[in-house]
Amino acid sequence: MVLSWNLEITNERLPVIASLTDGMTIGFGESATLSVSAANTGVTYQWFLNGVALAGAQSSVWNIVNATVEDVGIYYVRVQLGTREILSRPVPVQINRTDGTVVRTARATDKFGELIPVTGVVVEQAGQVSESRKLVKGGTSRSGDRYRAAGTSRGYTGTQVFTTYSSGSEPDEPTIDGTPGGASAWFAWQAPINGTLHINTDGSDFDTLLGVYTGDGSSFESLKLVASDNNSGIDGRDSAVRFPAAAGTTYYIAVDGVGGASGRVVLNYNLGDPPAIVDPPQSQLVQTGSSVVFSASHTGTETLQYQWRFNGVKITGATNWYLVIENAQATKAGSYSVKISNPVDTVTSPSAQLTLLSATINISAQPQNQTVPEGATAQLEVIASGSPALAYQWRFDGLPLTGETNATLQIPDASAEHEGLYSVLLTDANGSRESAMASLTVSRGPVINSSPTSQLVPLHGNATLSVGALGGQPLRYQWQRNGQDLVGATNDTLVIADFQGANEGSYRAVVNNSTGSAISGNAVLAVQGSPRILASGPNPDGSFRLQLVVAPNTTYTLEASENLVDWRQIAQVSSPSWLLIFDDPNASLHPICFYRFR
């Protein structure tokens, strides 16, 4: 190493800083004043934030008004006397919010050693930098006492906003999540209770790394990794971790930048699980004068707080997990909800309606159960009287139907989605009354979803055919052979015992219900044996159909004759299965025709 310098003899004096504001932690929206004084006269000033000169900041005072994250960073002031100038020590300004308050001792620092607890205090003399601000890992004050420069934060939910501008990394500092950094800052937090701790850097303005450690805090070697992350935050560059925290344990939180990036850090933490509504309060219809209890089943980390509301307005003293309304009167009818809070978050339940029964409403005819064919119009009706007049609100499965406010409810083009329970809520000047429930069933025509399959049956064996169908119940079945009903064959399965040649033919099922009918596909049944013509007959278009029992994947010559002497070839045919169906389009050209195949 070569060290060189030039000594300049001059009568000019360097400016001397007599006092300077200490670094501070403030709250969102607060105001703060940074000030400097010089031991000289005739000096000028220029304030800087994160290395950038602040416009209009040429006095000894810089005011922060209504603090936001934009005001966070490293401030310093240049003091100039003639051609000579000096720069002040850094003045870090951070923002804290902990459980709705400001912890002014909470501070992130770029030196891990500054998180070490202290037993003594060092006083800064005018124009000097205190030892506390020069502390490195394991450092001591001039008196030999150990001290801290950054306080440990405690709380359930909080945010610390700081900058890593001008930060570096220390020897032996751990690499976070296996990704090189180079501009780290450290923050200490102690858990007040056992719970799940959520930490993230959402809202930071650079690509962050996040690591959380435990240990005695004496050195990097004492640290044990708890959790780390890169890019699991909300924007893909922020970081987030979650782990079980133990009461009384101090967690050392490191924030670094990928590849040495630096910038503004928004460090957020929440201890515990937020409240969540499992079962909201339920709407109730009660007699006037009755007692009513609303409650909401919920989860969340204690301590939970409750506030019930009526028509959106807080109910004084209603701060339990349940709400009791004694002697319910018309003035109590309305909408009820509960807001549940813990230090992590707040949630409000859906509203439940309290409706009082009217003694002056008389229902003379209730809505009746109905079954209608699919596509038809269903109509439900109530006949009632009240004082002075009635208002109607139809409901479907307990939920109000928009716009259905007449005594009659019509449902055109009924389908499966309209099936359910219907009722009507009647209201007069004295309260409400709900009608009886009426069920609507939509009968759908049958639909075949599986047809019987063709089979070769051993002589004297059993043949079994089945059909699958969907539709409005009850479904009725009728099996047919060659288009004729089979007596007693009225189940979805047909069994033919002792199968013989007389049983051969084309089988199908006809399925009916009150709405319509459907016919399955045809299934051909034949006795196992040599190739032969199984059945034949004309088609509606004039062609002639032949059903042949064949050997699979074998080619046959099909011939026709008008006199059984002169035979002509009409086709070569084959089939991958035992059943081959052939339609002769020229059969109508001959008054008589015989067929054979070989």
C-alpha positions as CSV (number, residue, x, y, z in Angstrom):
1,M,0.0,0.0,0.0
2,V,1.2,3.5,-0.9
3,L,-0.3,6.4,1.0
4,S,0.3,9.9,-0.2
5,W,-1.1,13.4,0.5
6,N,-0.5,17.1,-0.1
7,L,-0.4,19.6,2.7
8,E,-1.8,23.0,1.8
9,I,-0.9,26.0,4.0
10,T,-3.9,28.3,4.2
11,N,-5.5,31.0,6.4
12,E,-9.0,29.7,5.5
13,R,-10.8,27.9,8.3
14,L,-12.8,24.7,7.8
15,P,-16.5,24.9,8.9
16,V,-17.2,23.1,12.2
17,I,-20.5,21.4,12.9
18,A,-21.6,22.2,16.4
19,S,-24.8,20.2,16.6
20,L,-26.8,17.9,14.4
21,T,-30.1,16.1,14.7
22,D,-29.8,12.4,15.6
23,G,-31.4,9.8,13.4
24,M,-35.0,9.1,14.2
25,T,-37.9,6.8,13.7
26,I,-41.3,8.5,13.1
27,G,-44.8,7.4,12.2
28,F,-46.7,7.6,9.0
29,G,-48.2,11.1,8.6
30,E,-46.1,12.7,11.3
31,S,-43.9,15.7,11.0
32,A,-40.2,16.0,11.9
33,T,-37.4,18.6,11.9
34,L,-33.8,18.0,11.0
35,S,-31.5,20.8,12.1
36,V,-27.8,21.6,12.1
37,S,-25.7,24.4,13.6
38,A,-22.1,25.5,12.8
39,A,-19.5,26.9,15.1
40,N,-18.6,29.4,12.4
41,T,-20.5,32.4,11.0
42,G,-21.2,33.0,7.3
43,V,-21.7,29.4,6.4
44,T,-24.2,28.0,3.8
45,Y,-26.1,24.7,3.9
46,Q,-27.4,22.0,1.5
47,W,-29.4,19.0,2.6
48,F,-29.2,15.7,0.8
49,L,-31.4,12.6,0.8
50,N,-29.9,9.3,-0.3
51,G,-27.1,11.3,-2.1
52,V,-29.5,13.6,-4.0
53,A,-29.6,17.3,-3.2
54,L,-33.0,18.3,-1.9
55,A,-34.6,21.3,-3.8
56,G,-35.0,24.3,-1.6
57,A,-33.1,22.8,1.3
58,Q,-30.4,25.5,1.8
59,S,-31.1,26.4,5.4
60,S,-30.0,24.9,8.7
61,V,-33.4,23.3,9.1
62,W,-35.2,20.7,6.9
63,N,-38.8,20.0,7.7
64,I,-40.6,16.7,7.0
65,V,-44.4,17.2,6.8
66,N,-47.0,14.4,6.7
67,A,-44.3,11.7,6.4
68,T,-44.6,9.0,3.7
69,V,-42.2,6.3,2.5
70,E,-40.8,8.9,0.1
71,D,-39.3,10.7,3.2
72,V,-37.4,7.7,4.4
73,G,-33.7,7.4,3.8
74,I,-30.2,8.7,4.7
75,Y,-30.0,12.5,5.2
76,Y,-26.8,14.5,5.5
77,V,-26.0,18.2,5.2
78,R,-23.1,19.9,3.4
79,V,-21.8,22.9,5.4
80,Q,-19.7,25.4,3.4
81,L,-17.5,28.3,4.5
82,G,-16.0,30.1,1.5
83,T,-14.4,27.5,-0.6
84,R,-14.1,25.0,2.2
85,E,-16.8,22.5,3.0
86,I,-17.5,19.4,5.1
87,L,-20.3,16.8,5.1
88,S,-22.1,15.8,8.2
89,R,-22.5,12.3,9.5
90,P,-25.6,10.5,8.2
91,V,-29.0,11.1,9.8
92,P,-31.1,8.0,9.1
93,V,-34.9,8.6,9.1
94,Q,-37.2,5.5,9.2
95,I,-40.9,5.0,9.6
96,N,-42.5,2.5,12.1
97,R,-46.0,1.4,12.8
98,T,-46.4,-1.3,15.5
99,D,-49.9,-2.4,16.6
100,G,-51.3,1.0,15.6
101,T,-48.6,3.0,17.4
102,V,-45.1,4.2,16.8
103,V,-42.1,2.5,18.5
104,R,-39.4,5.2,18.2
105,T,-36.6,2.9,19.3
106,A,-37.3,0.5,16.5
107,R,-34.6,0.8,13.8
108,A,-33.0,-1.2,11.1
109,T,-29.3,-1.0,10.8
110,D,-26.6,-1.9,8.2
111,K,-24.4,-3.3,11.0
112,F,-25.5,-6.6,12.7
113,G,-23.5,-5.7,15.8
114,E,-25.7,-2.6,16.4
115,L,-28.5,-4.9,17.4
116,I,-26.6,-6.1,20.4
117,P,-28.2,-5.1,23.8
118,V,-26.5,-2.3,25.8
119,T,-26.0,-1.5,29.5
120,G,-24.5,1.9,29.2
121,V,-25.0,5.3,27.4
122,V,-22.4,7.2,25.5
123,V,-22.8,11.0,25.2
124,E,-21.9,12.7,21.9
125,Q,-19.9,15.8,22.2
126,A,-20.4,18.7,19.8
127,G,-18.7,18.1,16.5
128,Q,-18.0,14.4,17.4
129,V,-19.5,11.1,16.2
130,S,-20.6,9.0,19.1
131,E,-19.1,5.6,19.5
132,S,-22.5,4.0,19.3
133,R,-22.8,5.0,15.7
134,K,-19.4,3.5,14.9
135,L,-20.2,0.2,16.6
136,V,-19.3,-3.0,14.7
137,K,-19.9,-6.6,15.6
138,G,-18.8,-7.1,19.2
139,G,-17.8,-3.4,19.6
140,T,-17.7,-1.6,23.0
141,S,-18.1,2.0,24.2
142,R,-15.2,3.9,25.5
143,S,-16.3,3.0,29.0
144,G,-16.2,-0.7,28.1
145,D,-20.0,-1.2,28.4
146,R,-21.8,-2.9,25.6
147,Y,-24.7,-1.0,24.1
148,R,-27.3,-1.1,21.3
149,A,-27.8,1.4,18.5
150,A,-31.0,-0.1,17.2
151,G,-33.8,-1.3,19.5
152,T,-35.6,-4.6,19.3
153,S,-39.2,-4.3,18.1
154,R,-42.1,-6.1,19.7
155,G,-45.7,-6.4,18.6
156,Y,-48.3,-8.4,16.8
157,T,-48.4,-6.5,13.5
158,G,-46.1,-3.8,12.2
159,T,-44.2,-2.1,9.4
160,Q,-40.6,-0.7,9.4
161,V,-39.7,1.4,6.4
162,F,-35.9,2.1,5.9
163,T,-33.3,2.3,3.1
164,T,-30.3,0.2,2.2
165,Y,-28.7,3.1,0.4
166,S,-25.0,3.1,1.1
167,S,-25.2,-0.3,2.9
168,G,-22.7,-3.0,2.2
169,S,-22.1,-6.4,3.7
170,E,-19.8,-7.5,6.5
171,P,-17.3,-10.3,6.6
172,D,-18.8,-13.7,7.3
173,E,-22.3,-12.3,6.8
174,P,-24.7,-15.2,5.7
175,T,-25.8,-15.4,2.1
176,I,-29.6,-15.3,1.9
177,D,-31.5,-18.1,0.1
178,G,-28.3,-19.0,-1.8
179,T,-28.4,-15.8,-3.8
180,P,-25.5,-13.3,-3.7
181,G,-26.4,-9.9,-2.2
182,G,-24.2,-7.1,-1.0
183,A,-26.3,-4.3,0.5
184,S,-27.9,-5.7,3.6
185,A,-29.7,-4.2,6.6
186,W,-30.8,-5.9,9.9
187,F,-33.9,-5.6,12.1
188,A,-34.6,-7.3,15.4
189,W,-38.1,-8.4,16.5
190,Q,-39.2,-10.4,19.6
191,A,-42.3,-12.5,19.7
192,P,-44.7,-11.6,22.5
193,I,-46.7,-14.9,22.2
194,N,-46.5,-18.2,20.3
195,G,-48.0,-17.9,16.9
196,T,-47.5,-18.0,13.1
197,L,-45.3,-15.2,12.0
198,H,-45.7,-13.7,8.5
199,I,-42.9,-11.5,7.2
200,N,-42.7,-9.9,3.8
201,T,-41.1,-7.0,1.9
202,D,-44.2,-6.1,-0.1
203,G,-44.0,-2.5,-1.2
204,S,-40.2,-2.3,-1.5
205,D,-38.8,-0.7,-4.6
206,F,-36.1,-3.2,-5.5
207,D,-35.5,-7.0,-5.8
208,T,-35.1,-8.1,-2.2
209,L,-33.8,-11.1,-0.3
210,L,-35.2,-11.9,3.1
211,G,-33.6,-14.1,5.8
212,V,-34.7,-14.7,9.4
213,Y,-32.4,-16.1,12.1
214,T,-32.2,-16.9,15.8
215,G,-29.2,-17.0,18.1
216,D,-27.6,-15.1,20.9
217,G,-26.7,-12.2,18.6
218,S,-23.1,-12.2,19.5
219,S,-21.8,-13.0,16.0
220,F,-22.8,-14.2,12.6
221,E,-21.6,-17.6,13.6
222,S,-24.2,-17.8,16.4
223,L,-27.1,-17.4,14.0
224,K,-29.3,-20.3,13.0
225,L,-31.4,-19.9,9.8
226,V,-35.2,-20.1,10.4
227,A,-36.5,-19.1,7.0
228,S,-35.4,-17.4,3.8
229,D,-36.9,-16.3,0.5
230,N,-36.4,-14.6,-2.8
231,N,-39.3,-13.4,-4.9
232,S,-42.3,-15.0,-3.2
233,G,-43.9,-11.5,-2.5
234,I,-46.8,-10.0,-4.3
235,D,-44.9,-8.5,-7.3
236,G,-42.4,-11.3,-7.9
237,R,-39.5,-9.2,-6.6
238,D,-40.6,-8.8,-3.0
239,S,-39.9,-11.6,-0.5
240,A,-42.1,-13.4,2.0
241,V,-41.7,-16.1,4.7
242,R,-44.0,-17.8,7.2
243,F,-43.1,-19.9,10.2
244,P,-44.1,-20.7,13.8
245,A,-42.7,-18.1,16.2
246,A,-41.9,-18.8,19.9
247,A,-42.8,-16.3,22.7
248,G,-39.8,-14.5,24.0
249,T,-37.5,-15.4,21.1
250,T,-35.7,-12.6,19.3
251,Y,-35.6,-13.0,15.5
252,Y,-32.9,-11.3,13.5
253,I,-34.3,-10.2,10.1
254,A,-31.9,-9.5,7.3
255,V,-33.0,-7.7,4.1
256,D,-30.5,-7.7,1.1
257,G,-30.7,-6.8,-2.5
258,V,-30.2,-9.3,-5.3
259,G,-26.7,-8.7,-6.8
260,G,-26.1,-5.9,-4.4
261,A,-29.2,-3.9,-5.3
262,S,-30.3,-1.3,-2.8
263,G,-33.3,0.9,-2.2
264,R,-36.3,1.5,0.0
265,V,-37.4,-1.5,2.1
266,V,-41.0,-1.9,3.4
267,L,-40.7,-4.7,6.0
268,N,-44.1,-6.0,7.2
269,Y,-44.8,-8.5,9.9
270,N,-48.0,-10.1,11.3
271,L,-48.0,-12.5,14.2
272,G,-50.8,-15.0,14.3
273,D,-53.6,-16.0,11.9
274,P,-56.2,-13.3,10.9
275,P,-59.8,-13.8,11.9
276,A,-61.9,-15.7,9.4
277,I,-65.7,-16.3,9.4
278,V,-66.6,-20.0,9.3
279,D,-70.3,-19.7,9.7
280,P,-71.8,-16.2,9.5
281,P,-74.9,-15.1,11.5
282,Q,-78.1,-16.6,10.2
283,S,-81.2,-14.6,9.3
284,Q,-84.2,-15.3,11.6
285,L,-87.9,-14.9,11.5
286,V,-89.4,-14.6,15.0
287,Q,-92.5,-13.6,16.9
288,T,-92.7,-10.1,18.2
289,G,-91.4,-10.1,21.8
290,S,-89.2,-13.1,21.3
291,S,-85.5,-13.3,22.4
292,V,-83.1,-13.6,19.5
293,V,-79.4,-14.8,19.5
294,F,-77.0,-14.1,16.7
295,S,-73.5,-15.6,16.6
296,A,-70.7,-16.2,14.1
297,S,-68.5,-19.2,14.1
298,H,-64.9,-18.1,13.4
299,T,-61.2,-18.8,13.7
300,G,-58.2,-16.6,14.4
301,T,-55.4,-16.0,16.9
302,E,-56.4,-14.5,20.2
303,T,-56.9,-11.9,21.5
304,L,-60.1,-11.4,19.4
305,Q,-62.3,-8.4,19.6
306,Y,-66.0,-8.1,18.5
307,Q,-68.3,-5.3,17.5
308,W,-71.9,-6.0,16.4
309,R,-73.6,-3.5,14.1
310,F,-77.3,-2.9,13.3
311,N,-78.0,-1.6,9.8
312,G,-74.3,-0.7,9.6
313,V,-74.2,1.3,12.9
314,K,-72.3,0.1,16.0
315,I,-74.4,-1.3,18.8
316,T,-73.1,0.2,22.0
317,G,-71.7,-2.5,24.4
318,A,-72.3,-5.3,21.8
319,T,-68.7,-6.6,22.0
320,N,-69.1,-10.4,22.6
321,W,-68.9,-13.2,20.0
322,Y,-72.7,-13.5,20.3
323,L,-75.5,-10.9,20.4
324,V,-78.7,-11.3,22.4
325,I,-81.8,-9.2,21.6
326,E,-84.4,-9.4,24.3
327,N,-88.1,-8.6,23.6
328,A,-87.6,-8.1,19.9
329,Q,-89.9,-5.3,18.6
330,A,-90.4,-3.8,15.1
331,T,-87.6,-1.2,15.8
332,K,-85.2,-4.1,16.1
333,A,-86.0,-5.6,12.7
334,G,-83.2,-5.1,10.2
335,S,-79.7,-6.1,9.3
336,Y,-77.1,-7.4,11.8
337,S,-73.4,-8.1,11.3
338,V,-70.3,-8.5,13.4
339,K,-66.7,-7.1,12.9
340,I,-64.0,-9.4,14.4
341,S,-60.5,-8.1,14.9
342,N,-57.2,-9.3,16.2
343,P,-53.8,-7.7,16.0
344,V,-53.3,-9.3,12.5
345,D,-56.4,-8.2,10.7
346,T,-60.1,-7.4,10.8
347,V,-63.0,-9.1,9.0
348,T,-66.8,-8.3,8.9
349,S,-69.4,-11.0,8.6
350,P,-72.2,-11.0,6.0
351,S,-75.4,-9.5,7.2
352,A,-78.2,-11.5,8.8
353,Q,-81.8,-10.2,8.7
354,L,-84.1,-10.1,11.7
355,T,-87.7,-10.3,10.6
356,L,-90.6,-10.1,13.0
357,L,-93.8,-12.2,12.5
358,S,-97.0,-10.1,12.0
359,A,-100.1,-11.1,13.9
360,T,-102.3,-9.4,11.4
361,I,-101.2,-11.5,8.3
362,N,-103.5,-14.4,7.5
363,I,-102.6,-16.9,4.9
364,S,-105.7,-18.6,3.5
365,A,-104.0,-20.6,0.7
366,Q,-100.4,-21.8,0.8
367,P,-98.3,-22.4,-2.3
368,Q,-98.6,-26.1,-3.4
369,N,-96.1,-28.7,-4.5
370,Q,-95.9,-29.1,-8.2
371,T,-94.4,-31.4,-10.9
372,V,-94.3,-29.9,-14.4
373,P,-92.8,-31.2,-17.6
374,E,-89.4,-29.8,-18.7
375,G,-90.0,-26.6,-20.7
376,A,-93.5,-25.9,-19.3
377,T,-94.5,-22.9,-17.2
378,A,-94.7,-23.5,-13.4
379,Q,-97.0,-21.3,-11.3
380,L,-97.0,-20.9,-7.6
381,E,-99.6,-18.8,-5.7
382,V,-100.4,-17.6,-2.2
383,I,-103.6,-16.1,-1.0
384,A,-103.3,-13.9,2.1
385,S,-104.5,-10.7,3.8
386,G,-102.8,-8.1,6.0
387,S,-103.0,-4.7,7.5
388,P,-103.1,-2.3,5.7
389,A,-101.7,-4.0,2.6
390,L,-99.3,-6.8,1.8
391,A,-95.9,-6.8,0.2
392,Y,-94.6,-10.0,-1.3
393,Q,-91.1,-11.4,-1.7
394,W,-90.7,-14.9,-3.2
395,R,-87.7,-17.0,-2.1
396,F,-86.0,-20.0,-3.8
397,D,-84.1,-22.3,-1.4
398,G,-84.2,-19.5,1.2
399,L,-82.8,-16.7,-1.1
400,P,-84.9,-13.8,-2.4
401,L,-85.8,-13.9,-6.1
402,T,-85.1,-10.5,-7.7
403,G,-88.2,-8.8,-8.9
404,E,-90.6,-11.5,-7.8
405,T,-92.9,-9.4,-5.6
406,N,-96.4,-10.4,-6.6
407,A,-98.9,-12.9,-5.1
408,T,-98.2,-15.2,-8.0
409,L,-94.8,-16.6,-9.1
410,Q,-94.5,-17.8,-12.7
411,I,-91.5,-19.8,-13.9
412,P,-91.5,-20.1,-17.7
413,D,-89.5,-22.8,-19.5
414,A,-88.9,-24.8,-16.3
415,S,-85.7,-26.9,-16.2
416,A,-83.6,-28.8,-13.7
417,E,-82.1,-25.5,-12.3
418,H,-85.5,-24.4,-11.1
419,E,-86.1,-27.5,-9.0
420,G,-86.1,-26.8,-5.2
421,L,-88.2,-25.2,-2.4
422,Y,-90.2,-22.0,-2.9
423,S,-91.8,-19.8,-0.3
424,V,-93.0,-16.2,-0.1
425,L,-92.3,-13.6,2.6
426,L,-95.4,-11.5,3.4
427,T,-95.0,-8.2,5.1
428,D,-97.5,-5.6,6.4
429,A,-97.2,-2.7,8.8
430,N,-96.9,-5.0,11.8
431,G,-94.2,-7.3,10.6
432,S,-93.8,-10.3,8.3
433,R,-94.8,-13.9,7.9
434,E,-93.4,-16.6,5.7
435,S,-95.6,-19.1,3.8
436,A,-95.1,-22.8,3.8
437,M,-92.5,-24.3,1.5
438,A,-93.6,-25.7,-1.8
439,S,-91.4,-28.0,-3.9
440,L,-91.1,-27.7,-7.6
441,T,-90.1,-30.9,-9.5
442,V,-89.3,-30.7,-13.2
443,S,-90.0,-33.9,-15.0
444,R,-87.6,-34.6,-17.8
445,G,-88.2,-36.9,-20.8
446,P,-86.0,-40.0,-20.7
447,V,-82.6,-40.0,-22.4
448,I,-80.8,-43.2,-23.3
449,N,-77.2,-43.2,-22.0
450,S,-76.3,-46.8,-22.8
451,S,-77.9,-49.1,-25.4
452,P,-77.9,-53.0,-25.4
453,T,-75.1,-54.6,-27.4
454,S,-75.3,-57.4,-30.1
455,Q,-74.3,-60.9,-29.0
456,L,-73.6,-64.4,-30.2
457,V,-75.3,-66.7,-27.7
458,P,-74.4,-70.4,-27.2
459,L,-77.3,-72.8,-28.1
460,H,-79.4,-73.3,-24.9
461,G,-77.3,-70.6,-23.1
462,N,-78.6,-67.4,-21.4
463,A,-78.6,-64.0,-23.1
464,T,-78.6,-60.8,-21.1
465,L,-79.4,-57.3,-22.4
466,S,-79.5,-54.0,-20.5
467,V,-80.3,-50.4,-21.2
468,G,-79.3,-47.2,-19.3
469,A,-81.6,-44.1,-19.2
470,L,-81.9,-40.8,-17.4
471,G,-85.0,-38.7,-16.8
472,G,-87.8,-37.8,-14.5
473,Q,-88.9,-40.6,-12.3
474,P,-90.5,-43.0,-12.5
475,L,-89.1,-44.5,-15.7
476,R,-90.9,-47.4,-17.4
477,Y,-89.3,-50.0,-19.7
478,Q,-90.6,-52.2,-22.5
479,W,-88.4,-54.6,-24.4
480,Q,-89.2,-55.4,-28.1
481,R,-88.0,-58.1,-30.5
482,N,-88.2,-57.2,-34.2
483,G,-90.4,-54.2,-33.2
484,Q,-92.9,-56.2,-31.2
485,D,-93.4,-55.9,-27.5
486,L,-92.2,-58.9,-25.3
487,V,-94.8,-59.8,-22.7
488,G,-93.5,-59.2,-19.2
489,A,-90.2,-57.6,-20.3
490,T,-90.5,-54.4,-18.4
491,N,-87.2,-54.0,-16.5
492,D,-84.0,-52.2,-17.5
493,T,-82.5,-55.7,-17.9
494,L,-83.8,-58.5,-20.2
495,V,-82.7,-62.1,-19.5
496,I,-83.5,-64.8,-22.1
497,A,-82.9,-68.3,-20.8
498,D,-82.4,-71.5,-22.9
499,F,-81.6,-69.3,-26.0
500,Q,-82.5,-71.0,-29.3
501,G,-83.0,-70.1,-33.0
502,A,-86.5,-69.0,-32.3
503,N,-85.1,-66.3,-30.1
504,E,-82.8,-64.8,-32.7
505,G,-83.6,-61.3,-33.9
506,S,-83.2,-57.5,-33.3
507,Y,-83.9,-56.3,-29.7
508,R,-84.4,-52.8,-28.3
509,A,-85.9,-51.1,-25.2
510,V,-88.5,-48.3,-25.2
511,V,-88.3,-46.1,-22.1
512,N,-91.2,-43.9,-21.0
513,N,-92.1,-41.4,-18.3
514,S,-94.8,-38.8,-17.8
515,T,-93.0,-36.4,-20.1
516,G,-92.0,-38.5,-23.1
517,S,-90.3,-41.6,-24.4
518,A,-86.9,-42.7,-25.9
519,I,-85.9,-45.8,-27.8
520,S,-82.5,-47.5,-27.4
521,G,-80.3,-48.7,-30.2
522,N,-80.9,-52.2,-31.7
523,A,-79.0,-55.2,-30.5
524,V,-78.9,-58.4,-32.6
525,L,-78.9,-61.8,-30.9
526,A,-78.0,-65.0,-32.8
527,V,-77.1,-68.6,-31.9
528,Q,-73.4,-69.4,-32.3
529,G,-72.8,-71.4,-35.5
530,S,-71.6,-71.4,-39.1
531,P,-71.9,-68.3,-41.3
532,R,-75.5,-67.8,-42.5
533,I,-78.1,-65.1,-43.4
534,L,-79.7,-64.3,-40.1
535,A,-82.4,-61.9,-41.1
536,S,-83.5,-59.8,-44.1
537,G,-86.1,-57.2,-45.0
538,P,-86.8,-54.1,-47.0
539,N,-85.7,-50.6,-45.9
540,P,-87.9,-47.5,-46.2
541,D,-85.7,-46.1,-49.0
542,G,-86.4,-49.2,-51.3
543,S,-83.1,-51.0,-50.6
544,F,-82.9,-54.4,-49.1
545,R,-81.1,-55.2,-45.8
546,L,-79.3,-58.5,-45.0
547,Q,-78.0,-59.4,-41.6
548,L,-75.2,-62.0,-41.8
549,V,-73.5,-64.2,-39.2
550,V,-69.9,-64.3,-40.4
551,A,-66.4,-65.0,-39.2
552,P,-64.7,-61.8,-38.1
553,N,-62.2,-60.2,-40.6
554,T,-63.1,-62.7,-43.3
555,T,-64.0,-61.6,-46.9
556,Y,-67.1,-63.1,-48.4
557,T,-68.6,-62.9,-51.9
558,L,-72.2,-61.9,-51.8
559,E,-74.3,-63.0,-54.8
560,A,-77.9,-62.4,-56.1
561,S,-80.2,-64.3,-58.5
562,E,-83.8,-64.0,-59.8
563,N,-84.2,-67.8,-60.6
564,L,-81.8,-69.6,-58.3
565,V,-79.8,-70.7,-61.4
566,D,-78.0,-67.7,-62.7
567,W,-76.1,-66.0,-59.9
568,R,-74.3,-62.7,-60.1
569,Q,-71.7,-61.2,-57.7
570,I,-73.0,-58.0,-56.2
571,A,-70.3,-57.3,-53.5
572,Q,-67.4,-58.5,-51.5
573,V,-67.9,-57.9,-47.8
574,S,-66.2,-58.4,-44.5
575,S,-66.7,-57.3,-40.9
576,P,-64.5,-57.0,-37.8
577,S,-67.2,-58.6,-35.7
578,W,-69.5,-61.6,-36.1
579,L,-72.4,-59.4,-37.4
580,L,-72.3,-58.0,-40.9
581,I,-75.1,-55.7,-42.2
582,F,-75.4,-55.2,-46.0
583,D,-77.9,-53.0,-47.8
584,D,-78.5,-53.8,-51.5
585,P,-79.5,-50.5,-53.3
586,N,-80.5,-52.3,-56.5
587,A,-83.0,-54.7,-55.0
588,S,-86.0,-52.6,-56.2
589,L,-84.9,-53.2,-59.8
590,H,-85.8,-56.9,-59.6
591,P,-89.3,-58.2,-59.0
592,I,-87.8,-61.1,-57.1
593,C,-84.3,-61.7,-55.8
594,F,-82.5,-64.4,-53.9
595,Y,-79.2,-64.0,-52.0
596,R,-76.3,-66.2,-50.9
597,F,-72.7,-65.6,-49.8
598,R,-69.6,-67.8,-49.8
